[in-house]
Amino acid sequence: MPTTNKRINLTIPENIYERLENYKQKNGITSDASACLQLIVRQLDAIENSEKLLKMVSSIPMEELQRISGEGFSLIKDLGEKKFNP
């Protein structure tokens, strides 16, 4: 079937395919291609977001980062306790 989209032919090891199958089941995806495309897009988005975050963090003074870090870890700890010790 002709398409204007690019094609990628992948050969993957069995252990990676098992992980892909688990991902498909967990997310209600029926095709290997859809799962692979979704994972590629998610990873590319994550890389772009990490780069943006690092750029932003590099412009914040160290003292401010330490203050934010302390507050953030307290919030994360509280959330974890609420989730796992309701």
JOKA-V104616 format. One record per residue. RES is the residue in three letters. D_LAST is the distance of its C-alpha to the last C-alpha in Angstrom with 1 decimal. Layout:
res: <RES:RES>
d_last: <D_LAST:D_LAST>
//
This chain:
res: <MET:PRO:THR:THR:ASN:LYS:ARG:ILE:ASN:LEU:THR:ILE:PRO:GLU:ASN:ILE:TYR:GLU:ARG:LEU:GLU:ASN:TYR:LYS:GLN:LYS:ASN:GLY:ILE:THR:SER:ASP:ALA:SER:ALA:CYS:LEU:GLN:LEU:ILE:VAL:ARG:GLN:LEU:ASP:ALA:ILE:GLU:ASN:SER:GLU:LYS:LEU:LEU:LYS:MET:VAL:SER:SER:ILE:PRO:MET:GLU:GLU:LEU:GLN:ARG:ILE:SER:GLY:GLU:GLY:PHE:SER:LEU:ILE:LYS:ASP:LEU:GLY:GLU:LYS:LYS:PHE:ASN:PRO>
d_last: <53.7:54.6:52.0:52.0:48.7:48.7:48.1:46.4:47.0:44.5:44.8:41.7:41.0:39.4:36.2:35.7:36.5:33.9:31.3:32.8:32.6:28.9:28.4:30.5:28.6:25.2:26.6:29.0:32.1:35.2:37.7:37.9:39.6:36.9:34.2:36.4:37.1:33.5:32.7:35.7:34.9:31.3:32.6:35.5:33.2:30.9:34.1:35.4:32.1:32.0:35.6:35.0:32.1:34.3:37.1:35.1:33.6:37.1:38.2:35.7:36.9:35.3:34.2:32.3:30.6:29.5:28.1:26.3:25.0:23.6:21.8:20.5:19.1:17.2:15.7:14.9:13.3:11.0:10.2:9.7:7.3:5.1:6.0:6.1:3.8:0.0>
//
